[in-house]
Amino acid sequence: MLMMYNYDHDSQKSELFSSYSCGNDVLTLDWSYAESGPNANLIVYGTTEGTLGVFNSMSNTLLHETSVEGVSSVVDVAFSPLMTSYCSTLAGNVTSLQFWDLATGKMLLEGTALSREVRVNCVHYIPNGAGLFCGCDDGHVRLFDIRSGKSVSDEKICEGELSGLKLAVNVPAAGTATLFTCSTDGVVREFDYRNLSKISLISVMLANPSQRRRCTSTRCARL
């Protein structure tokens, strides 16, 4: 079930304004980048049964829905900043990284440069939409170039699995951004993202503040 709420900061209360029954448990979703126009208020979602869909929360209508064959679940989804497509990471006997046309729901590209033995747990597009970071179950962060269909950067950052990625663009410092990762070893890592081929570690943050320390190595399994 998808349920969308409006939150009032003054009263600190939430009010349901839209909902949709997907038939399966929703495991992941992403909200549209567009602030106006036909692509505003869109939600892409993935379920535990391998279903992908795009829903308009304002008109309360389903744009399209796809059941991906051979998929046990949809692990993560992300809209492209260009709002022409979206990406999914899938669990099952398929290539885990796939790209879909937003208008039609048809598959555009599979991430064939990523081995079937590597499971992508989380994704986040770079701001221009030309590529995206992939957090994988082997402790690697890979940067996938959508135009070439290849992985252009591959950094092992931990011994655990990557479970989350977020990219914060630094404004007004044009061309810079900070990449945050979380992993099953309980560590949140912060990286200085400079270009498509380089990731350098800034710091490591642990749950216990007394264990926090600066680190200059990209290999941060031993803290």
C-alpha positions as a printed NumPy array, in Angstrom:
array([[  0.   ,   0.   ,   0.   ],
       [  1.206,   3.476,  -0.948],
       [  0.023,   6.219,   1.409],
       [  0.88 ,   9.911,   0.882],
       [  0.505,  12.519,   3.612],
       [  0.626,  16.304,   3.836],
       [  2.518,  17.451,   6.9  ],
       [  1.691,  20.757,   8.63 ],
       [  4.755,  22.098,  10.449],
       [  2.753,  24.479,  12.637],
       [  0.326,  21.905,  13.993],
       [  2.806,  19.021,  13.586],
       [  0.01 ,  16.908,  12.151],
       [ -0.184,  14.744,   9.036],
       [ -3.194,  14.324,   6.773],
       [ -3.649,  11.549,   4.226],
       [ -4.242,  12.991,   0.728],
       [ -3.655,  10.018,  -1.59 ],
       [ -3.294,   6.24 ,  -1.462],
       [ -2.974,   3.254,  -3.767],
       [ -3.181,  -0.479,  -3.098],
       [ -0.354,  -2.22 ,  -4.967],
       [ -1.415,  -5.715,  -3.981],
       [  2.045,  -6.432,  -2.52 ],
       [  4.232,  -4.947,   0.187],
       [  6.072,  -1.821,  -1.021],
       [  9.784,  -2.21 ,  -0.309],
       [ 11.138,   1.028,  -1.827],
       [ 10.   ,   4.259,  -3.508],
       [ 11.257,   7.56 ,  -4.887],
       [  9.556,  10.93 ,  -5.331],
       [  9.597,  13.012,  -8.521],
       [ 12.246,  15.719,  -8.988],
       [  9.8  ,  17.858, -11.017],
       [  8.104,  20.693,  -9.134],
       [  5.564,  21.412, -11.885],
       [  4.265,  19.967, -15.144],
       [  3.068,  16.447, -15.983],
       [  5.932,  14.745, -14.153],
       [  5.334,  16.503, -10.839],
       [  3.957,  14.49 ,  -7.917],
       [  4.999,  11.143,  -9.402],
       [  6.101,   8.219,  -7.249],
       [  7.994,   5.195,  -8.547],
       [  7.731,   2.157,  -6.293],
       [  8.949,  -1.425,  -6.063],
       [  7.387,  -4.319,  -4.2  ],
       [  8.504,  -7.504,  -2.48 ],
       [  6.992,  -9.522,  -5.355],
       [  9.033,  -7.875,  -8.13 ],
       [  6.496,  -5.291,  -9.297],
       [  7.51 ,  -1.819, -10.513],
       [  5.024,   0.998, -10.896],
       [  4.655,   4.752, -11.335],
       [  1.787,   6.511,  -9.549],
       [  0.529,  10.121,  -9.743],
       [ -0.268,  11.138,  -6.181],
       [ -2.235,  14.282,  -7.134],
       [ -4.562,  12.725,  -9.726],
       [ -4.574,   9.429,  -7.793],
       [ -3.92 ,   7.474, -10.985],
       [ -1.545,   4.661, -11.906],
       [  0.582,   5.514, -14.959],
       [  1.928,   2.009, -15.487],
       [  2.9  ,  -1.113, -13.589],
       [  5.245,  -3.955, -14.573],
       [  5.868,  -7.379, -13.061],
       [  9.473,  -8.278, -13.855],
       [  9.935, -11.949, -14.686],
       [ 12.459, -13.851, -12.575],
       [ 12.565, -11.192,  -9.859],
       [ 12.004, -12.01 ,  -6.197],
       [ 11.837,  -8.351,  -5.111],
       [ 12.618,  -4.78 ,  -6.152],
       [ 15.395,  -3.631,  -3.823],
       [ 15.671,   0.071,  -4.729],
       [ 14.33 ,   2.596,  -7.259],
       [ 15.383,   6.112,  -8.296],
       [ 14.084,   8.747, -10.704],
       [ 16.572,  10.292, -13.113],
       [ 17.02 ,  14.041, -12.418],
       [ 16.034,  14.556, -16.077],
       [ 12.656,  12.91 , -15.321],
       [ 12.687,  10.883, -18.541],
       [ 13.479,   7.517, -16.956],
       [ 14.013,   5.683, -13.704],
       [ 16.303,   2.951, -12.438],
       [ 15.613,  -0.176, -10.426],
       [ 17.781,  -2.671,  -8.575],
       [ 16.333,  -6.166,  -8.586],
       [ 16.85 ,  -9.34 ,  -6.574],
       [ 16.573, -12.64 ,  -8.422],
       [ 17.918, -14.41 , -11.474],
       [ 18.347, -11.224, -13.52 ],
       [ 20.877,  -8.466, -14.091],
       [ 20.239,  -6.405, -10.976],
       [ 20.476,  -2.917, -12.547],
       [ 17.805,  -1.91 , -15.077],
       [ 16.58 ,   1.358, -16.612],
       [ 12.991,   2.114, -17.624],
       [ 11.292,   4.725, -19.796],
       [  9.104,   6.971, -17.637],
       [  6.479,   7.613, -20.334],
       [  5.917,   3.988, -21.367],
       [  7.289,   1.831, -18.566],
       [  9.364,  -0.133, -21.106],
       [ 12.895,  -1.27 , -20.324],
       [ 15.605,   0.885, -21.918],
       [ 18.834,  -0.684, -20.698],
       [ 20.255,  -3.4  , -18.467],
       [ 23.409,  -2.81 , -16.464],
       [ 25.259,  -5.563, -18.254],
       [ 28.639,  -4.239, -17.143],
       [ 27.757,  -5.359, -13.618],
       [ 28.188,  -9.082, -13.027],
       [ 25.197, -11.219, -12.121],
       [ 27.245, -12.295,  -9.095],
       [ 27.147,  -8.701,  -7.809],
       [ 23.91 ,  -7.546,  -6.207],
       [ 23.177,  -3.81 ,  -6.277],
       [ 21.481,  -2.828,  -3.019],
       [ 21.052,   0.922,  -3.536],
       [ 21.42 ,   3.579,  -6.231],
       [ 21.641,   7.355,  -6.529],
       [ 21.9  ,   9.4  ,  -9.755],
       [ 24.552,  12.053, -10.241],
       [ 23.007,  15.537, -10.753],
       [ 23.208,  15.625, -14.576],
       [ 21.546,  12.216, -14.898],
       [ 24.394,  10.77 , -16.988],
       [ 25.364,   8.166, -14.408],
       [ 24.567,   6.783, -11.021],
       [ 26.333,   5.417,  -7.983],
       [ 25.615,   1.775,  -7.155],
       [ 26.118,   0.406,  -3.652],
       [ 26.801,  -3.336,  -3.905],
       [ 26.773,  -6.39 ,  -1.675],
       [ 30.536,  -6.898,  -2.077],
       [ 31.356,  -3.611,  -0.298],
       [ 32.034,  -1.725,  -3.543],
       [ 30.654,   1.607,  -4.75 ],
       [ 30.489,   1.572,  -8.538],
       [ 29.752,   4.519, -10.807],
       [ 27.724,   3.372, -13.806],
       [ 27.843,   5.503, -16.982],
       [ 24.411,   5.257, -18.606],
       [ 25.551,   6.46 , -22.038],
       [ 28.298,   3.864, -22.396],
       [ 26.537,   1.145, -20.414],
       [ 29.734,   0.53 , -18.435],
       [ 31.013,   0.891, -14.917],
       [ 33.58 ,   3.726, -15.009],
       [ 34.63 ,   3.699, -11.362],
       [ 34.91 ,   0.908,  -8.803],
       [ 35.986,   1.454,  -5.189],
       [ 35.897,  -1.091,  -2.372],
       [ 35.062,   0.908,   0.745],
       [ 34.121,  -1.713,   3.336],
       [ 33.941,  -5.427,   4.115],
       [ 30.166,  -5.362,   4.654],
       [ 27.326,  -4.715,   2.209],
       [ 26.383,  -1.207,   1.057],
       [ 22.799,  -0.545,   2.146],
       [ 22.236,   3.144,   1.357],
       [ 23.559,   6.04 ,  -0.779],
       [ 22.777,   9.754,  -0.81 ],
       [ 24.447,  12.473,  -2.874],
       [ 24.349,  16.047,  -1.557],
       [ 25.304,  18.703,  -4.119],
       [ 27.349,  21.536,  -2.629],
       [ 25.977,  24.926,  -3.689],
       [ 27.413,  27.354,  -4.755],
       [ 30.606,  25.297,  -5.129],
       [ 29.905,  24.196,  -8.692],
       [ 31.034,  20.717,  -9.637],
       [ 31.409,  19.401,  -6.109],
       [ 29.206,  17.075,  -4.124],
       [ 29.324,  14.886,  -1.044],
       [ 28.421,  11.203,  -1.179],
       [ 27.169,   9.52 ,   1.994],
       [ 27.073,   5.734,   2.319],
       [ 25.803,   3.375,   4.994],
       [ 26.659,  -0.299,   5.253],
       [ 26.018,  -3.445,   7.238],
       [ 29.179,  -2.9  ,   9.303],
       [ 27.316,  -0.077,  11.074],
       [ 29.389,   2.751,   9.585],
       [ 28.241,   5.903,   7.771],
       [ 30.947,   7.137,   5.427],
       [ 31.303,  10.556,   3.824],
       [ 33.12 ,  11.014,   0.522],
       [ 34.249,  14.03 ,  -1.45 ],
       [ 32.928,  13.462,  -4.968],
       [ 34.974,  15.46 ,  -7.506],
       [ 34.381,  13.847, -10.884],
       [ 33.101,  10.687, -12.577],
       [ 36.197,   8.651, -11.862],
       [ 37.379,   9.573,  -8.376],
       [ 36.02 ,   9.06 ,  -4.881],
       [ 38.114,  10.061,  -1.885],
       [ 37.136,   9.417,   1.719],
       [ 36.583,  12.416,   4.002],
       [ 35.482,  10.87 ,   7.289],
       [ 33.986,   7.874,   9.04 ],
       [ 31.147,   8.166,  11.553],
       [ 30.287,   5.439,  14.05 ],
       [ 27.287,   5.117,  16.327],
       [ 29.56 ,   5.772,  19.311],
       [ 30.977,   9.342,  18.99 ],
       [ 34.102,   8.322,  20.943],
       [ 35.023,   5.944,  18.114],
       [ 34.796,   8.585,  15.372],
       [ 38.059,   9.434,  13.653],
       [ 39.347,  10.977,  10.468],
       [ 40.547,   8.633,   7.764],
       [ 42.49 ,   9.308,   4.583],
       [ 42.3  ,   5.844,   3.037],
       [ 39.551,   4.565,   0.762],
       [ 39.955,   1.2  ,   2.478],
       [ 38.154,   1.772,   5.748],
       [ 37.321,  -1.709,   6.987],
       [ 39.915,  -1.303,   9.76 ],
       [ 39.078,   1.835,  11.727]])
